[in-house]
Amino acid sequence: MSSFIKSAKAIIPTLDRVLVQRVKAQTQTTSGIYIPEKNVQKLNIANVIAVGPGFTDMNGLKITPSVKAGDKVLIPPIGGSPIKVENEEYLLFRDTDLLAKIEE
């Protein structure tokens, strides 16, 4: 699938789905020591890249996602649908799967 996707901007989530990219952990300590890649822990913080338009519930009420592109969110340690685009990994979650929005 990733062979025809040239950019993350080409991925437009549907319904209440949210495309995020996990924030990369630092690979170097403050004192300058490099941490081996296998020992670098994956962070549960991600940047929102794109958001779907939402959906209409059974009562006809429009439900829109609670985040927007550019937001920082807390994601579950496992889950999401991984998407690879040119050596970058993105995850696709439903809006309800996101744990929290991070205010800065």
C-alpha positions as CSV (number, residue, x, y, z in Angstrom):
1,M,0.0,0.0,0.0
2,S,2.8,2.5,0.8
3,S,4.2,2.2,-2.7
4,F,1.6,4.6,-4.2
5,I,1.3,6.9,-1.2
6,K,3.8,9.7,-1.7
7,S,3.0,11.9,1.3
8,A,1.1,11.8,4.6
9,K,-0.9,14.8,3.3
10,A,-2.4,12.4,0.7
11,I,-4.0,10.4,3.5
12,I,-7.4,11.9,4.4
13,P,-9.1,10.0,7.3
14,T,-12.7,9.1,7.0
15,L,-15.5,9.4,9.6
16,D,-14.1,9.9,13.1
17,R,-10.6,8.6,12.3
18,V,-7.4,10.6,13.3
19,L,-4.0,10.2,11.6
20,V,-1.2,10.8,14.1
21,Q,2.6,10.5,14.1
22,R,4.3,9.3,17.3
23,V,6.8,11.8,18.8
24,K,10.2,10.4,18.6
25,A,12.1,9.9,21.9
26,Q,15.5,11.4,22.3
27,T,18.4,9.1,21.3
28,Q,20.9,11.1,23.3
29,T,21.1,11.9,27.0
30,T,21.7,15.4,28.3
31,S,25.3,14.5,29.0
32,G,25.8,13.4,25.3
33,I,25.6,9.7,25.6
34,Y,23.8,8.0,22.7
35,I,21.2,5.5,23.5
36,P,21.0,2.4,21.3
37,E,17.9,2.4,19.1
38,K,16.6,-0.9,20.6
39,N,16.7,0.7,24.0
40,V,14.8,3.8,23.1
41,Q,11.3,3.7,24.5
42,K,8.4,4.6,22.3
43,L,6.5,7.6,23.6
44,N,2.7,7.6,24.0
45,I,2.6,11.2,22.7
46,A,1.7,11.9,19.1
47,N,1.1,14.9,16.8
48,V,-2.2,15.0,14.9
49,I,-1.6,15.1,11.2
50,A,-5.1,14.9,9.8
51,V,-8.7,14.4,11.1
52,G,-11.8,13.0,9.5
53,P,-15.0,15.0,9.2
54,G,-16.9,13.1,11.8
55,F,-20.1,11.1,11.4
56,T,-23.9,11.3,11.9
57,D,-25.3,9.2,14.7
58,M,-28.6,7.3,14.7
59,N,-30.5,10.4,15.9
60,G,-29.1,12.5,13.1
61,L,-26.7,14.4,15.3
62,K,-23.3,15.3,13.7
63,I,-20.5,14.0,15.9
64,T,-17.2,15.7,15.1
65,P,-13.7,14.6,16.3
66,S,-12.5,16.4,19.5
67,V,-9.0,17.1,18.0
68,K,-7.7,19.0,15.0
69,A,-4.5,18.8,12.9
70,G,-1.6,20.2,14.8
71,D,-2.8,19.1,18.3
72,K,-0.7,16.9,20.5
73,V,-2.4,13.9,22.0
74,L,-1.8,11.0,24.3
75,I,-2.3,7.6,22.6
76,P,-2.6,4.1,23.9
77,P,0.6,2.1,24.1
78,I,-0.8,-0.5,21.7
79,G,-3.4,-0.2,18.9
80,G,-4.0,1.9,15.9
81,S,-3.5,1.0,12.3
82,P,0.1,1.5,11.2
83,I,0.8,3.2,7.9
84,K,4.3,3.6,6.4
85,V,5.0,6.5,4.1
86,E,8.6,6.8,2.8
87,N,10.4,5.6,6.0
88,E,8.0,7.5,8.3
89,E,5.4,5.6,10.4
90,Y,1.9,7.0,11.1
91,L,-1.0,5.5,13.1
92,L,-4.7,5.8,12.3
93,F,-7.0,5.8,15.4
94,R,-10.6,6.4,16.0
95,D,-11.2,9.7,17.9
96,T,-12.7,7.7,20.8
97,D,-9.4,5.6,21.1
98,L,-7.3,8.7,21.9
99,L,-6.7,9.0,25.6
100,A,-6.2,12.8,26.0
101,K,-5.4,16.1,24.3
102,I,-2.3,17.7,25.6
103,E,-2.4,21.5,26.1
104,E,0.8,23.4,25.9
